[in-house]
């Protein structure tokens, strides 16, 4: 017990994996056992994360619950994990979404339930590890490990072209990550050259002084290498084409975890690794990234507009929304950073809700075509209300969480590059267009006899797992200060670090 | 549609009393609009004369009464509502054709641009580039596969050729 108390984060990272692996000790009997086991395990992990949340001290911007142990001494790789204001809510988002996914997959997944539950828990473990890792190599291990369960989740329980989509996702993401490995190895060797010993720990590597001066300099190339990996994950236009396929072909639960959590890892990677390590080179890159993200916003929204498949529409809306996150991050001011982190959380909630609702429809009618639904407001009013709440959150209606994030981002972007913010503003309009048009087509209009056959309203189970998200939409939208309270110190440190990259400051900030 | 209009009409009539001019007895909310602009509009701009106030009041009442009479004449006397709207009436009837203007200027062009973005940029350019890399590696594999004949003689031949090249490189002091 004492071991657990002093190793809270390790417990958090590995408990889903251990609980999941425990399922294989039991012979593959009734599927319902494993459903329950998966739900109970993920719920326990959620409660565990809440305990960590309670003990987190929001006034400090430094890493908390740090655990450091040697791993591969010869290469300076250590098992170094910690949590701060930036990763805190992302971890909570992960642990909240996983039990929700288990609830939503209750009837949707009937075959090989044990494997499904295991992969989901395994995925949760690797994602938590990636959020908490402070050693670059450890982070890379979790980053790549994440792809394996996701590949199986899409490839086994997905739709018609699931194998193509799973392969595309895996190869695309892995190919983008390889330059990051090269950069990590380079940094480890640089540490040896400058300080005499190998080290892959982030605070040590932040002390490195690398030549800057253009995109081809050492810092520039390191940044590009990291940025490639994270840009594929975000996904940032034009490296986004794996997303529509992966989302459409994945099962509902897979889409929710993919959109709700995995995409955030791209943004988190930028915040935690890419930007601090190449801080001096950021002025070169930030205008480029701001323009690319503005293009991504408008492009994603435009293409979402003309889709006939609901899931593909929501997938392209993800491209658009994550464009906002990158826009906020590269605005290089604290407002933009606050907005970007908040928008990451918002997107998890709102897009998670949208995919869950699509899953509800799919479970009943086995089609995701917009043409197949009409007039749902008359036949399934509870569903309609939830869908509209998710829509409002997605289009950033004031009062919902989306507004807080998008407003901060646009404000930050305007301070940096006004015309980019104008383009982003256009994205807000287009966002409203495609979401509201979708709602008009499927919810309003005349309910059709043929189309409404078999459509029942939300049952208790579905209401239970959608309710926390609805609650969050309004809590985060009406009282964001509660959430910013614990995020601000770390965010401020982040903003200062990337605008004034000095070794002494970095040393001080990490409490070394 | 009539009920909302009635409500609006009542509010419009009542709202005017929020700023009754000075010489008619004062305001329900004193200096209503003046307070709003207190710090912005300089005092030196002066006040309008009583004549102007009378003039404006009479003008707006005249316009309103004129429209009342016009609508009575058009819709009750001439029974316009039973006929097809023509000319300017048609413009008003179709709400200044705003919906049609929007449709033509914005909606259709955005829609067409979006379809182009999807079908050309996304599918034919970006995705094609990704699939190109896949096909390139497959083609490369097919090429290299031709060397794996399975016949030992061919492998030995290649080995001999390689050895000869190495020897030649040694002899000519290249290595």
Interface residues (C-beta under 8 A of the other chain):
Chain A: X168 X171 X172 X238 X240 X241 X242 X299 X302 X303 X305 X306 X307 X430 X433
Chain B: X110 X111 X113 X114 X115 X117 X118 X121 X122 X126 X127 X130 X134
